[in-house]
Amino acid sequence: MKDIARHAGVSQSAVSFALNGRPGVSDETRDRVRRVAEELGWRPSTAARALSGEGAATVGFVLARPADTLGVDSFFLQLVSGIQEVLAERHLGLLFQVVEDVADECAVYRRWWAEHRVDGVLVVDPRTDDPRPDLLDELGLPAVVIGGAPDDRHPGLSTVWADDAGAMASVVDGLYALGHRRIVHIAGLPRLAHTERRIRTLRAEADRRGLSEVKSVTTDYSDAEGAAVTRRVLEGAAPPTALIYDNDVMAVAGAGAAAELGFSVPADVSVVSWEDSALCRMVKPWLSALSRDSVEFGRTAARELTALLDGESARAVRVPVPRLIERGSTGVARGA
């Protein structure tokens, strides 16, 4: 501040007024101060701005998942890419932290709020019994919940959500049309709201068609569990003719496990991945998959959060329903 004041020929208080957009200096002085600040490479101190109540210029993102499952999860990589793209346009930083569970995540929010570390947060993996919305309401911390259904109980939180029920219904429709009557859904983590929605929809679609050999099995989203569950269900007395995996990593691992057991894809068992990625096109046959723009999902969430930071009202935004792309891994059920 002293350097800028000396070079611009003004007082330090005038520099403060000019750089913080406050009245008290002329437009000519403001322009001169900002020009000198730019020439000197000055940037505002986020710590000082936070202490003075002007915001931290940072958005928080906490992920309560096993750390060893994240490196191969294409959805989160693309989601964060979209988030970062929008934040960069606003010169906002992204503070990212991985924790063991939701209790630890809540503790991080309390610490960030107390320390003025972030201006708002992006919340992922909504739970069926989730303490985070109540906490964020209590703290008054602007937040966008990614993947949660619209929530009238927390009108201060924005939501960006996808129609998991509609997506699952489209997958079941496609498999049923191909003659599949024994279907296993190899799902993600239990107690996640979107996992429960997918399981409920599968059960409802099966009941509607009178199918009794349809079920879901939860996992930790890893390739190891995807392969293990695949082996277990295919070695049963009446193996499924179709498998639906909640992510691309499990689908690829499951297709490999099926091949090791002597099952041909899709002649003996059809495979569908909930997430589409390059992985789905690196195996033979290419995997049928639900396709969505995960990068745009991230952009949308970040835009909604910046809107809250700008003083706009919270709202629920629905992204397009994932679209089933049929490739070589799905076919007519044997004997259909």
LOVO-332826 format. One record per atom (N, C-alpha, C): x, y, z. Coordinates in steps of 0.05 Angstrom, whole numbers, plus 5000, padded with zeros to 4 digits. Layout:
N
XYZ;...
***
This chain:
336
501749765000;500050005000;501850255000;504050245016;505850475016;507050514989;507950294976;509150324949;507250444929;504750354930;502750454911;502250754916;501950824942;501451104949;503751284940;506251194944;508551344936;508651384906;508251164891;508351184861;506051344850;503751334863;501351474852;501251764863;502851824883;502752094894;500252154910;499251954925;496851984941;497451864969;495451904987;495751785014;495051495013;495851355035;495151065037;492151025040;490751205053;487851185056;486551205028;487651385011;486451414984;486851154969;489151024972;489650764959;487650564968;487150554994;485150365005;482450404994;481550664993;478950734981;478850644952;480850704937;480850644908;480750344902;482450194916;482649914910;480349754920;478949854941;476649704952;473949814942;474049994922;471650084910;469850254928;471050394947;469550554965;469550854957;467551004965;467551284958;469651434975;470351674966;472251834980;474551924963;474751824938;476751914919;475451964892;476652134876;475652194850;476051964831;474551964809;474951744789;477751754777;478752004774;481452024763;483551904782;483251954808;485151834827;484851534828;482351444828;481851154829;483151014805;482851124781;484051004758;487151004760;488251234770;491151244772;492251044792;490851014814;491750814835;491550534824;489450474810;489150194800;491250144778;491850344762;493950314741;496650254754;497350414775;499850374789;499950094802;497650014815;497549754828;498049534808;496849564784;497249354763;500149344754;501449584751;504249594743;506049464764;505349494789;507049384810;506349094816;504348984803;503648704807;502248654833;500848854843;499348824868;496848654865;496348474885;493848324887;492848344915;490148334918;489048364945;489748114962;490248154988;490747945006;488047815014;487647565007;485147435014;484747405044;486947365059;486747345088;485847615100;487047835090;486248095100;483348155093;482548085069;479748145060;477847985078;478547735084;476747565101;476447685128;478747775140;478647895167;476948155167;476948295145;475448545145;472548505135;471748245132;469048185124;468448215095;470548235078;470048275049;470048015033;470447785046;470347535032;473147425028;473247155026;475747015023;476546964994;474747024975;475246964947;475846674942;474646494958;475146214957;472546054962;472245844947;469945664950;470945394961;469445274979;470245024991;468944784979;470344554979;469244304968;470444074984;468743945000;469643725017;468443465007;470043265005;469143004995;469542785016;467342675026;467542465046;467242185032;469442105021;469541835007;472241715012;472441445010;475041325012;477041444992;479241545001;481141674983;482141494961;482341234966;483441054946;481541004923;479041094925;477141054903;476941294885;478241514892;477841764877;479541784852;481941664852;483741704830;482741604803;480941404804;479941294779;477041374773;475941554788;473141634785;473041874765;472241814741;472242014720;470142234725;467842154738;465742354743;466842584759;468242534781;469142754798;471342924784;473042794769;475042944754;473743144735;471643054721;470343224702;468643434717;467343364739;465843554754;467543784764;469843714776;471643914786;472744094763;473243974740;474144134717;472144354710;469544274710;467544474704;467244684725;467444604751;467344794773;469644994771;472044884767;474445064766;474345254743;473245174720;473045344697;471445604703;469145564717;467445794724;468745964746;469945834766;471145984788;473546144778;475046034759;477346184748;476446444734;474146434721;473146674708;472546904728;471946824753;471347014774;473747064792;476046944786;478446964802;477946864831;476346644832;475846514858;477446254860;478546204883;480045954887;478245734896;479245484894;477745244903;479345114925;478245094948;479544954971;478344684973;479944474968;478944194966;480044034989;478343875002;479343705023;477843435023;479243215027;478142945029;478042865059;475842765068;475542685096;474342405097;474342295122;473442015125;470441985124;468942165136;466042135137;464642405139;462042395140;460442645141;460942805167;461342665189;461942805214;464442975211;466442865198;468943015194;468443245174;466743205154;466043415135;464643645149;462843585167;461443795182;463443955199;465443815211;467443945227;469044145210;469644065185;471144235167;469444485161;466844455156;465144695150;465244885174;465044775198;465044945222;467745105224;469944965219;472545095220;472845305199;472145235174;472345435153;470645675159;468245635169;466445865175;467746035197;468745915218;469946065240;472446215232;473946095213;476446225204;476046405180;473546425170;473046585146;474646495122;474946225120;476646115099;475346115072;472646085071;471246065046;468746245046;467846315022;465446475019;462946305016;463346055007;461145875003;462245594997;460445394996;461345124992;459644974971;460944784959;459544594941;459344334955;456944224958;456443984973;455743754954;457043524957;456543294940;455643054956;454642854942;453742604955;451642654977;449342774970;447242804990;446542525002;446042525028;445242275042;442242265047;441242025052;438441995058;437742125085;439642115104;439242255130;441742435133;441442675123;443842845119;443843075139;445943095156;446043325175;447143575163;448243565139;449643805128;447844035121;445443995109;443744225103;443044395127;442244255149;441644395174;444044555184;446344435183;448744575193;449344815176;449244795149;449845015132;447845245136;445245165140;443245365147;443945515173;444845355193;445545475219;447945665216;449845585200;452245755197;451745995178;449645975162;449146185142;451146185120;452245945114;454345925094;453045865067;453346035047;452145975020;453045705010;451145554999;451845284990;450145194967;451345024950;449844884929;450244584933;447944444934;448044154937;447944034909;449943874903;450143754876;449143464878;447043414862;445943144861;443643084879;442743284894;440543244912;437943324899;435743204908;433043294898;432343564910;430643714897;429743974909;428743934938;429544124955;429044094984;427644344995;425044334999;423544565009;424244625038;425444435053;426044485081;428444665085;430044705064;432444875065;432445075042;430645265043;430245455020;432745625015;434645635034;437045795030;439145655014;438845395009;440845244994;439945194966;441645244947;441045174919;441644874914;440344764894;440744484887;441044454857;442944304849;443344224820;443043924820;440943824805;440343544807;439743414780;440143154779;439643004755;437342804761;435842734741;433642544745;434642264744;435642164767;436641884768;434441684763;432041744772;429741564768;429141534739;429041754724;428441734696;430641594681;433241634689;435441494676;435241194680;434741114705;434540824711;432240704696;430040844694;427640734680;428340694650;429940874639;430640834610;432440594606;434240544626;435940304624;434340054626;432540044645;430839804649;429039764624;427939974613;426339954588;427939824566;430439914562;432139814541;432739524545;433439444570;434139164575;431738984573;429439074583;427038914581;426238864552;426539064535;425939034507;427738824494;430138784505;431938584494;431438314506;429438284522;428738024534;429937964561;431238154573;432538104599;430538104622;430537894638;428737864660;430237834687;432737754686;434437734710;436537954708;436238164724;437938394723;439038454750;441638504751;442938594777;444138864773;443439044792;444539314792;446839314813;449239354804;451539364822;452039664828;450939734851;450640014858;453040124873;452940384879;455140524893;454640504923;455640714937;455540714966;452640724977;452140554997;449440565009;449040835024;446540905028;445741145043;446141405027;447441385003;447441624986;444641654973;443741904972;441041944962;440641854933;442641894916;442341804888;442441504886;444041374903;444041084903;441240974911;440141084931;437441004940;435341054919;435541284905;433541334883;433741134861;436241064854;436540864832;435540594841;436140514866;435140254876;432040244877;430840464887;427940474888;426640464860;427840604841;426740604814;427040334801;429340194805;429639934794;427539744805;427039754831;425039584844;422239644833;421639904830;419039984820;418639884791;420739914774;420439834747;420239524745;421639384762;421439094763;418639004772;417539134793;414839064802;412739114781;413139344767;411139414746;411039204724;413239064719;413338864698;413138574709;412838554736;412538284747;415138134748;417438274749;420038134749;420938084778;421437834785;422237764812;425237724815;426637704793;429537644795;431137894787;430538114801;431838374797;432638474824;435138554827;436038654853;438438844850;439038994872;441339174873;443239074895;445839114891;447839044910;449639294913;450039394937;451639634941;454639564943;456339764936;459239734937;460439994945;463140004943;464540264949;465440404923;464340324901;464940444874;467640354863;469140184877;471840114868;471739884847;473939864832;474039644812;474239374827;475539364850;475739114865;473039014873;471339184885;468739104893;466839044870;467139204848;465639154824;466138874813;468638794812;469338534802;468438314821;468738354847;468038154867;465038094867;463438304866;460538274865;459638134839;460938214817;460338084791;460837784793;463137704804;463637414806;461537274824;460737404845;458837284864;456137244851;455137444836;452437404825;452537224801;454737224785;454837044762;455236754770;456336704793;456736434802;454336314817;452236474818;449736374831;448336174814;446136064826;444635844812;443235954787;442236194789;440836314766;442236584760;444436584746;445936834741;444337034725;444737294730;443337494714;444237494685;442337594668;443037624640;443837914634;443538094653;444338374649;445338494675;447438654673;448738784696;448839084691;447839244711;448039534710;449939624731;452039774724;454039864743;453740164747;454140254772;453840534778;456140714770;458340604760;460340774747;461940614727;463540754711;465040624690;467240444699;468540504722;470640344732;469640064740;467440054754;466339794762;465339644737;464239784717;463239644693;465539514678;467739654675;470039534661;471139294677;471439334703;472439114720;470438874720;467838934720;465838724720;465838564693;466138714671;466338574645;468738394644;470938474656;473338304656;472938064674;471538104697;471037874715;469137674701;467137774687;465337594673;466837424652;468637554637;470237404617;471937194630;473137254654;474737054668;473136814676;470536854681;468836624688;467736484664;468336574641;467436444616;464836554605;463936784615;461536904605;462237094582;460837074560;461337244537;459537484539;460637724534;459137974533;458738054504;456238084494;453738074508;452237814505;453337604493;451937354487;450737234513;452337234534;451437104559;450437314579;451737544580;450937754599;451338024586;449338204588;449638474578;450638654600;452138864593;453339044612;452739334605;451839484625;451239774622;452739924644;454040134636;455440314655;453740564659;453440644685;451940894690;453541134680;456141134681;457741354672;459141284646;459141464626;460541424601;463241564603;465341434593;468041554593;469741404573;472241494570;474041364551;474441074559;474241004585;474540734594;472540544580;470140644576;468040484564;468640414535;470540564523;471240514495;474040404492;475140314515;477840184515;477639884518;475239774521;474939484524;473339384500;473539124496;472038994475;470038794487;467538824480;466339034463;466139294479;465739514464;465239774477;462739754495;462839894517;460639864536;458340064531;455939964532;453640144531;453640304557;452840554555;453140724579;451140954578;450541054602;449041304605;450941534602;450341714584;452141934578;450942194588;452542344602;451742614611;454242794610;453843054609;456043244608;456843314636;458643164648;459443204676;460943464680;462343554659;463743814661;461644044663;459544024646;457444224647;455944214674;455643974685;454443944711;456044114732;458744094731;460444254748;460144544743;460044624717;459744904711;457145014723;454944864719;452344954729;452444984759;453644794774;453744824803;455345064811;457645114798;459245344805;457745604798;456345614776;454845864769;452645914790;451345704800;449245744820;450445844846;452845754853;454145844877;455046144874;456146214852;456946494848;454446674848;452246574838;449746724839;448946774868;449146574885;448546614914;450446824926;453046804918;454947004929;454447284919;453047304896;452247564886;449647664898;448547514916;446047594930;443447494918;443647324898;441147214885;439947004903;437346944899;435946754915;436746464907;436546284926;437046004921;434945884903;435645684888;433745554871;434645264864;432845104852;433544834844;433744834813;435944724803;436444704775;436744414767;435244324747;435444054738;437044044712;439143864712;440743834688;439343614671;440043594645;438743404627;439043114637;437042954632;437042674639;439342534624;441042374637;443042214623;441842044601;443142034578;442141894555;443541634551;442041414547;443241154543;444341124514;446941074513;448341024487;448740724485;447440594467;447740304464;450040234446;451840064457;454239984442;454239674442;456639564439;456839274435;456439104460;456139214484;456039054508;453138974515;451139074500;448438994506;447238854481;445738644486;444538494465;442138334475;440938184457;438638024463;439337814484;437637784505;438237584525;438137304513;439937134523;440036854514;437336724519;436236604498;433636464501;431236634499;431636904495;429337074493;428037044466;
***
